[in-house]
């Protein structure tokens, strides 16, 4: 059974940085894509950043130029470097990996940006 485990969330002041990490345990698999998504209570989940085929990245307009996604398909790991954080980045962040026949999610990690 595959589990995705996130780490790195926490409380940071506006303008600060955080680095989120996600690693899969259990069977090794080959995802078509790895992503970070976030959700604020009462709002729809938002795709923040996605890494396709381990090399093609794309981002939500709200985080372009501030967030960077990187990952290793072979090791089933993905990270999200978040710089110049804003209060509106406050959310629960989820790691997500998917491919043919599977769609795995982490349990979520809280990121709070506040002074």
C-alpha positions as CSV (number, residue, x, y, z in Angstrom):
1,X,0.0,0.0,0.0
2,X,1.3,3.4,-1.0
3,X,1.3,6.3,1.4
4,X,2.4,9.9,0.7
5,X,4.0,11.6,3.6
6,X,4.3,15.4,3.6
7,X,6.6,17.5,5.8
8,X,7.7,21.1,6.1
9,X,4.6,23.1,6.9
10,X,4.3,25.6,9.7
11,X,3.9,29.2,10.6
12,X,5.9,31.9,8.7
13,X,5.8,35.6,8.5
14,X,4.8,37.4,5.3
15,X,7.7,37.5,2.9
16,X,9.2,34.4,4.4
17,X,10.0,31.0,2.9
18,X,9.0,27.4,3.5
19,X,10.0,24.2,1.8
20,X,7.4,21.3,1.6
21,X,8.6,17.8,1.0
22,X,6.6,14.7,0.1
23,X,7.9,11.1,-0.1
24,X,6.0,7.9,-1.0
25,X,6.4,4.8,1.1
26,X,5.4,1.3,0.1
27,X,5.5,0.1,-3.5
28,X,7.6,2.1,-6.0
29,X,5.6,3.4,-8.9
30,X,6.0,5.7,-11.9
31,X,3.7,8.7,-11.8
32,X,2.8,10.6,-14.9
33,X,2.6,13.7,-12.8
34,X,3.3,14.9,-9.2
35,X,1.7,18.0,-7.8
36,X,0.9,20.2,-4.9
37,X,-2.6,21.3,-4.3
38,X,-4.0,23.5,-1.5
39,X,-7.3,24.0,0.1
40,X,-8.8,26.7,2.3
41,X,-12.0,25.8,4.4
42,X,-15.0,26.7,2.4
43,X,-13.2,26.9,-0.9
44,X,-12.4,24.5,-3.8
45,X,-9.1,22.7,-3.8
46,X,-6.6,24.6,-6.0
47,X,-3.8,23.1,-8.1
48,X,-0.7,25.1,-7.0
49,X,2.1,23.4,-9.0
50,X,2.5,20.4,-11.2
51,X,5.5,18.5,-12.5
52,X,4.7,16.3,-15.5
53,X,7.0,13.5,-16.6
54,X,9.5,14.7,-14.0
55,X,10.5,17.7,-16.1
56,X,7.6,19.9,-17.2
57,X,6.4,22.3,-14.6
58,X,3.4,24.6,-14.5
59,X,2.0,26.8,-11.8
60,X,-1.1,28.6,-10.7
61,X,-0.9,32.3,-11.7
62,X,-1.1,33.3,-8.0
63,X,2.3,31.6,-7.2
64,X,4.3,32.0,-10.4
65,X,7.7,33.5,-9.7
66,X,7.5,32.6,-6.0
67,X,7.1,28.8,-5.9
68,X,9.2,26.2,-7.4
69,X,8.3,22.5,-7.8
70,X,10.9,19.8,-8.2
71,X,10.8,16.1,-8.0
72,X,12.3,12.7,-8.7
73,X,10.0,10.2,-10.5
74,X,12.3,7.3,-9.7
75,X,12.4,8.0,-6.0
76,X,8.8,9.1,-5.8
77,X,9.6,12.4,-4.1
78,X,8.4,15.9,-4.8
79,X,9.2,19.3,-3.1
80,X,7.7,22.7,-3.2
81,X,10.0,25.7,-2.4
82,X,7.8,28.6,-1.4
83,X,9.3,32.1,-1.3
84,X,7.9,35.5,-0.7
85,X,4.9,34.0,1.1
86,X,1.7,36.0,1.4
87,X,-1.2,35.7,3.9
88,X,-3.3,34.4,1.0
89,X,-1.0,31.4,0.7
90,X,-2.4,30.1,4.0
91,X,-4.0,26.7,3.4
92,X,-3.6,23.0,3.9
93,X,-1.2,21.8,1.2
94,X,-1.6,18.3,-0.2
95,X,0.9,16.2,-2.2
96,X,-0.6,14.3,-5.1
97,X,0.9,11.8,-7.5
98,X,-1.1,10.1,-10.3
99,X,-0.7,7.9,-13.3
100,X,-2.4,5.0,-15.1
101,X,-4.7,3.3,-12.6
102,X,-3.7,5.2,-9.5
103,X,-4.1,8.6,-7.8
104,X,-2.4,9.0,-4.5
105,X,-2.8,11.8,-1.9
106,X,-0.9,12.8,1.2
107,X,-2.7,13.7,4.5
108,X,-2.0,17.4,4.1
109,X,0.3,19.9,5.9
110,X,-0.8,23.2,7.3
111,X,0.9,26.4,6.0
112,X,0.1,29.6,7.8
113,X,1.4,33.0,6.7
114,X,0.8,35.6,9.4
115,X,2.6,38.3,11.3
